[in-house]
Amino acid sequence: MYRYTTPTFTLTFPEGTALDQASQVFVSFGNSSGEEILRLTGDAIEVSDNVIEVYLSQEQTKDLPTPSVQIQANWIYTDGNRACSNIVSVSVRRNMLEEVLP
């Protein structure tokens, strides 16, 4: 991923994960120390049975740390049970045009 861009992440989980039965879904981005720096939920993500799609804006990507960011999903099912994904690392690269464009 490049800073100052608008990437989409598609997080696919095993069949039967039933994310559409979750009352809350969160996708967190963190630095290499594991500190959360951005959390998305609600309208910023789309959730189906076993897929979460995450849409980042230029404003959200401009301050992501290089050389990488960690991503993890957490969700709470309607019965109160909580689950999470593995933490994955994604490369973050500098963009020569370091400004938010209209």
C-alpha positions as CSV (number, residue, x, y, z in Angstrom):
1,M,0.0,0.0,0.0
2,Y,1.1,3.5,-0.7
3,R,0.5,6.5,1.6
4,Y,-1.9,9.1,0.3
5,T,-3.9,6.5,-1.8
6,T,-7.3,5.0,-1.3
7,P,-6.7,1.2,-1.0
8,T,-9.4,-1.4,-0.4
9,F,-8.5,-4.5,1.7
10,T,-10.6,-7.6,1.4
11,L,-10.3,-9.9,4.5
12,T,-11.7,-13.4,3.7
13,F,-12.3,-15.9,6.5
14,P,-13.2,-19.6,6.4
15,E,-16.7,-20.6,5.4
16,G,-19.1,-20.5,8.3
17,T,-17.4,-17.6,10.1
18,A,-20.9,-15.9,9.9
19,L,-19.6,-12.3,10.2
20,D,-23.1,-11.2,9.1
21,Q,-24.3,-12.4,12.5
22,A,-21.9,-10.2,14.4
23,S,-23.3,-7.2,16.3
24,Q,-20.1,-5.3,15.9
25,V,-17.0,-5.6,13.6
26,F,-13.8,-3.6,14.0
27,V,-10.7,-3.5,11.8
28,S,-7.6,-2.1,13.5
29,F,-4.4,-0.9,12.0
30,G,-1.3,-0.7,14.2
31,N,2.3,0.1,14.2
32,S,5.2,-2.4,14.5
33,S,4.9,-2.2,18.3
34,G,1.3,-3.4,18.1
35,E,-0.2,0.0,19.2
36,E,-3.5,0.7,17.5
37,I,-3.3,3.8,15.3
38,L,-6.6,3.5,13.3
39,R,-9.8,1.7,14.0
40,L,-12.6,1.3,11.4
41,T,-16.1,0.1,12.0
42,G,-19.7,0.9,10.7
43,D,-19.9,2.6,7.3
44,A,-16.1,2.4,6.8
45,I,-16.3,-1.3,6.3
46,E,-18.6,-3.8,4.5
47,V,-19.4,-7.1,6.1
48,S,-20.8,-10.2,4.5
49,D,-21.0,-13.9,5.6
50,N,-17.2,-14.4,5.7
51,V,-15.7,-11.3,4.1
52,I,-14.8,-7.8,5.4
53,E,-14.0,-5.1,3.0
54,V,-12.1,-2.1,4.3
55,Y,-11.9,1.2,2.5
56,L,-9.2,3.7,3.4
57,S,-9.1,7.4,2.4
58,Q,-6.1,9.4,1.5
59,E,-6.4,11.2,4.8
60,Q,-6.3,7.8,6.7
61,T,-3.3,6.5,4.7
62,K,-1.2,9.7,4.9
63,D,0.1,9.1,8.4
64,L,0.5,5.3,8.3
65,P,4.0,4.3,9.4
66,T,6.5,3.0,7.0
67,P,7.7,0.3,6.3
68,S,4.7,-1.7,7.4
69,V,1.4,-1.6,9.3
70,Q,-0.4,-4.5,11.1
71,I,-4.0,-5.3,10.5
72,Q,-6.5,-7.3,12.7
73,A,-10.2,-7.8,12.7
74,N,-12.3,-8.2,15.9
75,W,-16.0,-9.0,16.1
76,I,-18.7,-9.6,18.6
77,Y,-21.5,-12.0,17.7
78,T,-25.1,-11.2,18.8
79,D,-24.8,-13.9,21.5
80,G,-21.9,-12.0,23.1
81,N,-19.1,-14.3,21.9
82,R,-16.0,-12.5,20.7
83,A,-13.5,-13.5,18.0
84,C,-10.6,-12.1,16.1
85,S,-8.4,-12.7,13.1
86,N,-4.7,-13.3,13.0
87,I,-2.6,-10.1,12.8
88,V,-1.2,-9.6,9.3
89,S,1.5,-7.2,8.2
90,V,1.2,-5.0,5.1
91,S,4.0,-3.0,3.5
92,V,3.5,0.8,3.5
93,R,5.5,2.7,1.0
94,R,6.2,6.4,0.7
95,N,4.4,8.3,-2.1
96,M,6.4,10.9,-4.1
97,L,3.3,13.1,-4.2
98,E,2.8,13.5,-0.4
99,E,-0.4,15.5,-0.3
100,V,-4.2,14.8,-0.2
101,L,-5.6,15.4,-3.7
102,P,-9.1,16.6,-4.4
